[in-house]
Amino acid sequence: MTIQQKMLAEFIGTMWLVLGGCGSAVLAAAFPEVGIGLLGVSLAFGLTVLTMAFAIGHISGCHLNPAVSFGLWAGGRFPTAELAPYIAAQVTGGVAGAAVLFLIANGQDGFSLAGGFASNGFAEHSPGGYSMMSVLITEIVMTMFFLLIILGATDSRAPAGFAPIAIGLGLTLIHLISIPVSNTSVNPARSTGPALFVGDWALSQLWLFWVAPIAGAILAGMIYRFFDKPAEN
């Protein structure tokens, strides 16, 4: 595959992740009487990754997330030369997904970005009012475990063909744990798209949702390298 083909796949996949995951939160989570709630939003994020892993995994690896690219790079699974192109494609895809979501949501009378537009935040902008330190720890640890799942499930020693299921369910579990804390990022591209539309506090707090996921991902890559060391006789 050419780098252009990989970038287009990452753009489309990340667009789907933001549209499907954030879209479920903005459009369906609290819908009268039949809202899907936090469980439904968690499942929606997991399903976006699961479906795209089958759709484009053979094209780009289906990262859909700068933290995943950094984690695979730290784990020795991804070339340095492709980091910047992948991240550019992921961020622009995330913004495109947020733009489509905004166009849809804006068609309802009374829609306002003041509701947060599924943005990530801490302190008064955390769904549960969690502190910046709590959110920082959550995002580092959750992203670390997400990358450990990805690295393990895609290892040549793992059962073949099941990686998308493990990764999708892993992301679902992460959302079930951390939506009340940070609205769950573990993905800088997912955070950037909605934040650009909300502006104000969402942009001022965006730094954490780049720093923490990437730090957690790199930590996971370093940890997984230990499992790749040959056994000593």
C-alpha beads as a LAMMPS data file, in Angstrom:
LAMMPS data file: protein, C-alpha beads

233 atoms
232 bonds

1 atom types
1 bond types

-500.0 500.0 xlo xhi
-500.0 500.0 ylo yhi
-500.0 500.0 zlo zhi

Masses

1 110.0

Atoms # bond

1 1 1 0.000 0.000 0.000
2 1 1 1.177 3.536 -0.728
3 1 1 1.340 6.124 2.036
4 1 1 -1.462 8.024 0.282
5 1 1 -3.721 4.955 0.417
6 1 1 -2.915 4.458 4.087
7 1 1 -3.594 8.116 4.871
8 1 1 -6.973 8.031 3.129
9 1 1 -7.904 4.894 5.067
10 1 1 -6.894 6.554 8.350
11 1 1 -8.840 9.700 7.442
12 1 1 -12.008 7.729 6.688
13 1 1 -11.620 5.483 9.721
14 1 1 -11.079 8.331 12.169
15 1 1 -13.958 10.253 10.646
16 1 1 -16.168 7.214 11.313
17 1 1 -14.888 6.901 14.883
18 1 1 -15.783 10.515 15.726
19 1 1 -19.067 10.465 13.831
20 1 1 -20.125 7.147 15.340
21 1 1 -18.786 7.563 18.856
22 1 1 -19.321 11.260 19.471
23 1 1 -22.468 11.140 17.353
24 1 1 -23.992 8.572 19.676
25 1 1 -23.212 10.847 22.629
26 1 1 -24.575 14.024 21.030
27 1 1 -27.599 12.609 19.203
28 1 1 -28.689 9.465 21.015
29 1 1 -27.374 9.253 24.583
30 1 1 -30.152 11.258 26.198
31 1 1 -32.837 10.910 23.529
32 1 1 -36.284 10.988 25.191
33 1 1 -37.473 7.616 26.475
34 1 1 -35.197 5.489 24.271
35 1 1 -31.809 7.130 24.896
36 1 1 -28.853 4.760 24.744
37 1 1 -27.094 6.191 27.820
38 1 1 -23.451 5.697 28.787
39 1 1 -23.580 1.977 27.999
40 1 1 -24.734 2.683 24.457
41 1 1 -22.109 5.377 23.891
42 1 1 -19.389 3.048 25.163
43 1 1 -20.535 0.323 22.811
44 1 1 -20.733 2.772 19.903
45 1 1 -17.083 3.771 20.295
46 1 1 -16.066 0.121 20.459
47 1 1 -18.110 -0.723 17.378
48 1 1 -16.521 2.043 15.312
49 1 1 -13.083 0.553 15.906
50 1 1 -14.242 -3.043 15.467
51 1 1 -15.971 -2.332 12.157
52 1 1 -13.118 -0.243 10.766
53 1 1 -10.531 -2.815 11.846
54 1 1 -12.211 -5.281 9.515
55 1 1 -12.749 -2.636 6.816
56 1 1 -9.311 -0.981 6.647
57 1 1 -7.044 -2.985 8.935
58 1 1 -5.465 -4.642 5.898
59 1 1 -4.843 -1.228 4.334
60 1 1 -3.436 0.989 7.087
61 1 1 -3.498 -1.126 10.231
62 1 1 -6.534 0.879 11.436
63 1 1 -4.822 3.099 14.014
64 1 1 -7.438 5.921 13.954
65 1 1 -5.575 7.519 16.818
66 1 1 -2.242 9.358 17.165
67 1 1 -1.674 7.605 20.495
68 1 1 -1.994 4.209 18.801
69 1 1 0.539 5.233 16.166
70 1 1 2.945 6.416 18.861
71 1 1 2.397 3.261 20.899
72 1 1 3.061 0.964 17.954
73 1 1 6.128 3.045 17.129
74 1 1 7.412 2.736 20.696
75 1 1 6.755 -0.994 20.527
76 1 1 8.855 -1.326 17.390
77 1 1 5.845 -2.058 15.174
78 1 1 5.587 1.185 13.181
79 1 1 8.131 3.199 11.156
80 1 1 9.122 6.704 12.236
81 1 1 8.701 8.020 8.689
82 1 1 4.958 7.320 8.721
83 1 1 4.153 8.908 12.094
84 1 1 3.525 12.455 10.835
85 1 1 1.418 11.452 7.795
86 1 1 -0.714 9.116 9.903
87 1 1 -1.295 11.738 12.601
88 1 1 -2.196 14.385 10.012
89 1 1 -4.729 12.021 8.422
90 1 1 -6.199 11.061 11.792
91 1 1 -6.622 14.639 13.008
92 1 1 -8.180 15.855 9.764
93 1 1 -10.466 12.807 9.776
94 1 1 -11.515 13.586 13.331
95 1 1 -12.294 17.178 12.396
96 1 1 -14.272 16.014 9.351
97 1 1 -16.291 13.644 11.540
98 1 1 -17.044 16.445 13.983
99 1 1 -18.025 18.733 11.104
100 1 1 -20.551 16.223 9.739
101 1 1 -21.901 15.707 13.259
102 1 1 -22.261 19.476 13.725
103 1 1 -24.182 19.806 10.458
104 1 1 -26.574 17.064 11.560
105 1 1 -27.013 18.265 15.149
106 1 1 -27.456 21.882 14.093
107 1 1 -30.612 20.893 12.227
108 1 1 -32.502 20.540 15.497
109 1 1 -34.168 23.585 17.033
110 1 1 -32.444 24.582 20.240
111 1 1 -29.163 22.802 19.550
112 1 1 -26.255 24.495 21.298
113 1 1 -22.545 23.795 21.594
114 1 1 -22.882 24.841 25.223
115 1 1 -23.780 21.220 25.910
116 1 1 -20.169 20.319 25.248
117 1 1 -20.554 18.529 21.905
118 1 1 -18.953 15.381 23.416
119 1 1 -15.746 17.275 24.195
120 1 1 -13.306 16.004 26.806
121 1 1 -12.562 18.036 29.912
122 1 1 -11.490 18.170 33.524
123 1 1 -12.609 19.974 36.696
124 1 1 -15.921 21.718 35.987
125 1 1 -15.907 20.253 32.468
126 1 1 -15.506 16.658 33.627
127 1 1 -18.900 14.876 33.532
128 1 1 -18.389 13.843 37.161
129 1 1 -16.441 16.904 38.266
130 1 1 -13.107 15.064 38.514
131 1 1 -9.883 17.020 39.007
132 1 1 -7.209 17.582 36.402
133 1 1 -4.956 15.050 38.181
134 1 1 -7.685 12.402 38.187
135 1 1 -8.291 12.941 34.483
136 1 1 -4.562 12.897 33.726
137 1 1 -4.070 9.584 35.536
138 1 1 -7.173 8.099 33.936
139 1 1 -6.135 9.016 30.407
140 1 1 -2.571 7.750 30.846
141 1 1 -3.610 4.435 32.402
142 1 1 -6.556 3.754 30.080
143 1 1 -4.486 4.475 26.986
144 1 1 -1.673 2.296 28.295
145 1 1 -4.045 -0.645 28.682
146 1 1 -5.635 0.063 25.293
147 1 1 -2.237 -0.175 23.638
148 1 1 -1.322 -3.303 25.563
149 1 1 -4.511 -4.875 24.211
150 1 1 -3.669 -3.746 20.668
151 1 1 -0.055 -4.895 20.842
152 1 1 -1.033 -8.232 22.333
153 1 1 -3.998 -8.939 20.074
154 1 1 -1.992 -8.162 16.924
155 1 1 1.085 -10.114 18.015
156 1 1 2.006 -12.922 15.622
157 1 1 1.820 -15.296 18.609
158 1 1 -1.817 -14.389 19.348
159 1 1 -4.802 -16.290 17.868
160 1 1 -5.302 -15.058 14.320
161 1 1 -8.401 -13.156 13.248
162 1 1 -9.690 -12.066 16.638
163 1 1 -7.770 -8.790 17.086
164 1 1 -10.615 -6.456 15.967
165 1 1 -12.979 -8.027 18.498
166 1 1 -10.521 -7.739 21.380
167 1 1 -9.622 -4.161 20.486
168 1 1 -13.243 -3.056 19.992
169 1 1 -14.362 -4.610 23.264
170 1 1 -11.312 -3.158 24.999
171 1 1 -12.281 0.339 23.900
172 1 1 -15.858 -0.307 25.025
173 1 1 -14.625 -1.295 28.492
174 1 1 -12.395 1.777 28.686
175 1 1 -15.395 4.005 27.976
176 1 1 -17.523 2.200 30.543
177 1 1 -14.879 3.038 33.148
178 1 1 -13.885 6.558 32.220
179 1 1 -16.762 8.469 30.595
180 1 1 -17.744 9.909 34.003
181 1 1 -14.164 11.051 34.590
182 1 1 -13.046 12.655 31.335
183 1 1 -15.774 11.824 28.804
184 1 1 -13.090 9.387 27.601
185 1 1 -10.504 10.434 25.086
186 1 1 -7.561 7.977 24.868
187 1 1 -7.353 9.518 21.392
188 1 1 -6.075 13.026 20.602
189 1 1 -7.801 13.077 17.197
190 1 1 -11.159 12.250 18.788
191 1 1 -10.640 15.092 21.270
192 1 1 -9.475 17.648 18.709
193 1 1 -12.467 17.409 16.357
194 1 1 -15.210 18.411 18.841
195 1 1 -12.910 20.861 20.672
196 1 1 -12.412 22.924 17.520
197 1 1 -16.168 23.488 17.304
198 1 1 -16.709 24.203 20.995
199 1 1 -13.615 26.428 21.324
200 1 1 -13.126 28.254 24.621
201 1 1 -12.582 25.780 27.496
202 1 1 -12.433 22.734 25.218
203 1 1 -9.436 24.137 23.357
204 1 1 -7.726 25.387 26.515
205 1 1 -7.930 21.899 28.052
206 1 1 -7.089 20.015 24.854
207 1 1 -3.390 19.787 25.728
208 1 1 -4.109 17.147 28.374
209 1 1 -5.868 14.936 25.848
210 1 1 -2.774 14.959 23.662
211 1 1 -0.127 14.617 26.359
212 1 1 -1.761 11.922 28.516
213 1 1 -2.816 9.466 25.770
214 1 1 0.525 9.689 23.979
215 1 1 2.432 9.218 27.257
216 1 1 0.310 6.172 28.135
217 1 1 0.733 4.711 24.668
218 1 1 4.520 5.101 24.656
219 1 1 4.663 3.516 28.102
220 1 1 2.692 0.530 26.780
221 1 1 5.036 0.194 23.815
222 1 1 8.033 0.132 26.114
223 1 1 6.369 -2.447 28.373
224 1 1 5.454 -4.705 25.463
225 1 1 9.023 -4.734 24.203
226 1 1 9.831 -6.720 27.350
227 1 1 7.521 -9.499 26.145
228 1 1 9.367 -9.569 22.826
229 1 1 12.704 -10.326 24.460
230 1 1 13.897 -13.861 23.697
231 1 1 13.936 -16.257 26.630
232 1 1 17.329 -16.943 28.145
233 1 1 18.371 -20.587 28.335

Bonds

1 1 1 2
2 1 2 3
3 1 3 4
4 1 4 5
5 1 5 6
6 1 6 7
7 1 7 8
8 1 8 9
9 1 9 10
10 1 10 11
11 1 11 12
12 1 12 13
13 1 13 14
14 1 14 15
15 1 15 16
16 1 16 17
17 1 17 18
18 1 18 19
19 1 19 20
20 1 20 21
21 1 21 22
22 1 22 23
23 1 23 24
24 1 24 25
25 1 25 26
26 1 26 27
27 1 27 28
28 1 28 29
29 1 29 30
30 1 30 31
31 1 31 32
32 1 32 33
33 1 33 34
34 1 34 35
35 1 35 36
36 1 36 37
37 1 37 38
38 1 38 39
39 1 39 40
40 1 40 41
41 1 41 42
42 1 42 43
43 1 43 44
44 1 44 45
45 1 45 46
46 1 46 47
47 1 47 48
48 1 48 49
49 1 49 50
50 1 50 51
51 1 51 52
52 1 52 53
53 1 53 54
54 1 54 55
55 1 55 56
56 1 56 57
57 1 57 58
58 1 58 59
59 1 59 60
60 1 60 61
61 1 61 62
62 1 62 63
63 1 63 64
64 1 64 65
65 1 65 66
66 1 66 67
67 1 67 68
68 1 68 69
69 1 69 70
70 1 70 71
71 1 71 72
72 1 72 73
73 1 73 74
74 1 74 75
75 1 75 76
76 1 76 77
77 1 77 78
78 1 78 79
79 1 79 80
80 1 80 81
81 1 81 82
82 1 82 83
83 1 83 84
84 1 84 85
85 1 85 86
86 1 86 87
87 1 87 88
88 1 88 89
89 1 89 90
90 1 90 91
91 1 91 92
92 1 92 93
93 1 93 94
94 1 94 95
95 1 95 96
96 1 96 97
97 1 97 98
98 1 98 99
99 1 99 100
100 1 100 101
101 1 101 102
102 1 102 103
103 1 103 104
104 1 104 105
105 1 105 106
106 1 106 107
107 1 107 108
108 1 108 109
109 1 109 110
110 1 110 111
111 1 111 112
112 1 112 113
113 1 113 114
114 1 114 115
115 1 115 116
116 1 116 117
117 1 117 118
118 1 118 119
119 1 119 120
120 1 120 121
121 1 121 122
122 1 122 123
123 1 123 124
124 1 124 125
125 1 125 126
126 1 126 127
127 1 127 128
128 1 128 129
129 1 129 130
130 1 130 131
131 1 131 132
132 1 132 133
133 1 133 134
134 1 134 135
135 1 135 136
136 1 136 137
137 1 137 138
138 1 138 139
139 1 139 140
140 1 140 141
141 1 141 142
142 1 142 143
143 1 143 144
144 1 144 145
145 1 145 146
146 1 146 147
147 1 147 148
148 1 148 149
149 1 149 150
150 1 150 151
151 1 151 152
152 1 152 153
153 1 153 154
154 1 154 155
155 1 155 156
156 1 156 157
157 1 157 158
158 1 158 159
159 1 159 160
160 1 160 161
161 1 161 162
162 1 162 163
163 1 163 164
164 1 164 165
165 1 165 166
166 1 166 167
167 1 167 168
168 1 168 169
169 1 169 170
170 1 170 171
171 1 171 172
172 1 172 173
173 1 173 174
174 1 174 175
175 1 175 176
176 1 176 177
177 1 177 178
178 1 178 179
179 1 179 180
180 1 180 181
181 1 181 182
182 1 182 183
183 1 183 184
184 1 184 185
185 1 185 186
186 1 186 187
187 1 187 188
188 1 188 189
189 1 189 190
190 1 190 191
191 1 191 192
192 1 192 193
193 1 193 194
194 1 194 195
195 1 195 196
196 1 196 197
197 1 197 198
198 1 198 199
199 1 199 200
200 1 200 201
201 1 201 202
202 1 202 203
203 1 203 204
204 1 204 205
205 1 205 206
206 1 206 207
207 1 207 208
208 1 208 209
209 1 209 210
210 1 210 211
211 1 211 212
212 1 212 213
213 1 213 214
214 1 214 215
215 1 215 216
216 1 216 217
217 1 217 218
218 1 218 219
219 1 219 220
220 1 220 221
221 1 221 222
222 1 222 223
223 1 223 224
224 1 224 225
225 1 225 226
226 1 226 227
227 1 227 228
228 1 228 229
229 1 229 230
230 1 230 231
231 1 231 232
232 1 232 233
